[in-house]
Amino acid sequence: MRQPERFCIRILQALCGLWLQLACLAALAAEAPVTDVRRHATADVITVVYPDLANPYRDIFNAIIDGIEEKARGHVQRIPLAPQAETAAIAREVRQAGSRVVIALGRQGLRAVAGVDRDTSVVAGGVLSLPEPEARSVTGISLTPDPAVLFARLKSLLPGVKRVTVIYNPQHNGWLMPLAQAAARNHGLELVTHEARDMGTAARLYETAFAAADGRRDAIWLPQDPTTVDEGTILPLVLKQAWGRSVPLFSSSFPHVRKGVLFALYPDNRALGRALAGKAQDILAGTVPPPGLAPLQDVLMAVNLRTASHLGLSLDYQQQRRFDFVFPEP
């Protein structure tokens, strides 16, 4: 082959090689954004809407959200709420994030997500209870400890207790009582329930309950109820009666332990966040959880050692280590 022909062939080969390299680079460049878009489009974004409050509430909400982020497999978007947050603006942020599930924390969080698209599911947390119409439209977890967990802890401390009395306002805790009755049966307890829609009625019912109580087999449960466990009027009277008659009191509210209640259960905020994320992931996976609030199962336990001693309970060091908080503090 003559020299000019070999030269032309080499040029053609070089051009072909260069063309192939350019074609490969173009293909990679074209495919990269498609892959990235696909990755983000299929990622499940969970939006958390919560009040932007000062401490200690800020720490509580942050712990719940940390738990959500631990459990969630996709991206978690935080939307802290200003006091005058507009529902339309929140709905727009949720839509832009592509969220199919919103976790709303606190009453303010639930009000803020009222305008989200109808195909966006709402998981509620950080509330004690919801009105019936609202409860039917969301799923979530209450801050109210599960009666089954409460009664299990009661029996572990006081195995001789056979009867539990609770005085409650049905407006706040009516939804909880059927669950409490079932839990009491499972733990071999008789649950005596009394309704009180005002503080006067509650005070009279407590007086009757203490008069009939036997401290060796009876206990009184204080639910989270602003009517029947009013901090200013009802609670001091109940604590005085319980101490004088040596009747065990247990509560669904942590501050009551410092005031003299034997024990209380309170939220494990990080674990609560993981449980809320689990509900959100179930929805994203196509599993629709039942509407309404479930009672809180992720709890911590606080015990008043002075009250325990007054009731004749001797709790050694190993037993105390099982509690998350003891009062008086060591």
Order of alpha helices (4+ residues) and beta strands (2+ residues): alpha-beta-alpha-beta-alpha-beta-alpha-beta-alpha-beta-alpha-beta-alpha-alpha-beta-alpha-beta-alpha-beta-alpha-beta-alpha-beta-beta-alpha-alpha-beta
